[in-house]
């Protein structure tokens, strides 16, 4: 009877993590896909809105390349029904945690350390920080381990 309760608790805990993780992954994936598409379509405008600087020449190409990377990250982390296992969700959560933590830190540095001012810079720092916190909580959430 104890083994049944332990396995049931493990399954329920894993299902809750998967559901919470899927919502978080879906939300962040939508944001990164949208940002990636914006960088691919109009990199100069998006960069100007983000950091308040103009982008010329090779910067446009690099901006588009970054857009492709964000689009790929968003698509790679999109929760898929075939990948409903906990392992797939954890991989996506870790990938988004890494990206959002580093993005928040770098964008915060651009604002505070480099004094860049774009209308989207502080909102971007805040959104990436909140996502990083959410992903950290989801990744390090205590889970029952079934033996």
C-alpha positions in Angstrom: 0.0 0.0 0.0 2.9 2.4 0.8 4.4 1.7 -2.6 1.1 2.6 -4.3 0.9 5.9 -2.4 4.5 6.8 -3.2 4.1 6.0 -6.9 0.8 7.9 -7.0 2.4 10.9 -5.2 5.3 10.8 -7.7 3.0 10.7 -10.7 0.9 13.5 -9.4 3.9 15.6 -8.6 5.4 14.9 -12.0 2.1 15.8 -13.7 2.0 19.1 -11.8 5.5 20.0 -12.7 4.8 19.1 -16.4 1.6 21.2 -16.4 3.3 24.2 -14.6 6.4 23.8 -16.7 4.4 23.6 -19.9 2.6 26.8 -19.2 5.9 28.6 -18.3 7.6 27.1 -21.4 4.7 28.0 -23.7 4.7 31.6 -22.4 8.4 32.1 -22.8 8.4 30.3 -26.1 5.8 32.7 -27.5 7.8 35.7 -26.3 11.1 34.3 -27.9 9.4 33.3 -31.1 7.8 36.8 -31.4 11.1 38.5 -30.6 13.0 36.3 -33.0 10.5 37.1 -35.8 10.7 40.8 -35.1 14.5 40.7 -35.2 14.4 38.8 -38.5 11.9 41.1 -40.1 13.0 44.6 -38.8 16.3 44.3 -36.8 17.2 48.0 -36.9 13.8 49.1 -35.6 13.7 46.4 -32.9 17.2 47.1 -31.7 16.4 50.9 -31.6 13.3 50.2 -29.5 15.3 47.9 -27.2 18.5 49.9 -26.5 17.9 53.2 -28.2 20.8 52.8 -30.7 20.9 52.6 -34.5 22.0 49.5 -36.2 23.8 49.7 -39.6 25.6 47.4 -42.0 26.8 44.1 -40.4 24.7 44.8 -37.3 21.6 44.2 -39.3 22.9 40.8 -40.3 23.9 39.9 -36.8 20.5 41.1 -35.5 18.8 38.7 -37.9 21.1 35.9 -36.9 20.2 36.6 -33.2 16.5 36.5 -34.3 17.0 33.1 -35.9 18.6 31.9 -32.6 15.7 33.2 -30.5 13.2 31.7 -33.0 15.0 28.4 -32.8 15.1 28.5 -29.0 11.4 29.2 -28.8 10.5 26.4 -31.1 12.9 24.0 -29.4 11.4 24.7 -26.0 7.8 24.6 -27.2 6.1 21.8 -25.2 5.0 19.0 -27.5 2.4 16.4 -26.6 4.8 13.6 -27.8 7.4 14.9 -25.3 5.2 15.0 -22.2 7.8 13.1 -20.2 9.4 14.9 -17.3 12.8 14.7 -18.9 11.8 16.7 -22.0 10.1 19.3 -19.9 13.2 19.6 -17.6 15.5 20.1 -20.6 13.3 22.9 -21.9 13.1 24.5 -18.5 16.9 24.4 -18.1 17.4 25.9 -21.5 15.0 28.7 -20.9 16.4 29.3 -17.4 19.9 29.7 -18.9 18.7 32.0 -21.7 16.5 34.2 -19.5 19.1 34.5 -16.7 21.9 35.5 -19.1 19.6 37.8 -21.1 18.4 39.6 -18.0 22.0 40.0 -16.7 23.3 41.3 -20.0 20.4 43.7 -20.7 20.7 44.9 -17.1 24.4 45.5 -17.7 23.6 47.5 -20.9 21.2 49.7 -18.9 23.3 50.2 -15.7 26.8 49.7 -16.9 26.6 51.2 -20.4 23.8 53.7 -19.8 21.8 52.6 -22.8 18.2 53.8 -22.9 15.7 52.2 -25.1 12.0 52.2 -24.3 11.9 48.4 -24.2 15.2 48.0 -22.2 13.8 48.1 -18.7 10.7 46.1 -19.6 12.9 43.5 -21.3 15.1 43.3 -18.1 12.0 42.8 -16.0 10.4 40.2 -18.2 13.6 38.1 -18.5 14.2 38.4 -14.7 10.6 37.2 -14.0 10.9 34.3 -16.4 14.3 33.4 -15.0 12.9 33.3 -11.5 9.9 31.2 -12.7 12.2 28.7 -14.5 14.5 28.5 -11.5 11.6 27.7 -9.2 10.3 25.1 -11.7 13.8 23.5 -12.2 14.6 23.3 -8.5 11.1 22.4 -7.3 11.4 19.5 -4.8 10.1 16.3 -6.4 9.4 12.9 -5.0 11.7 10.3 -6.3 10.3 6.9 -6.9 12.6 3.9 -6.5 
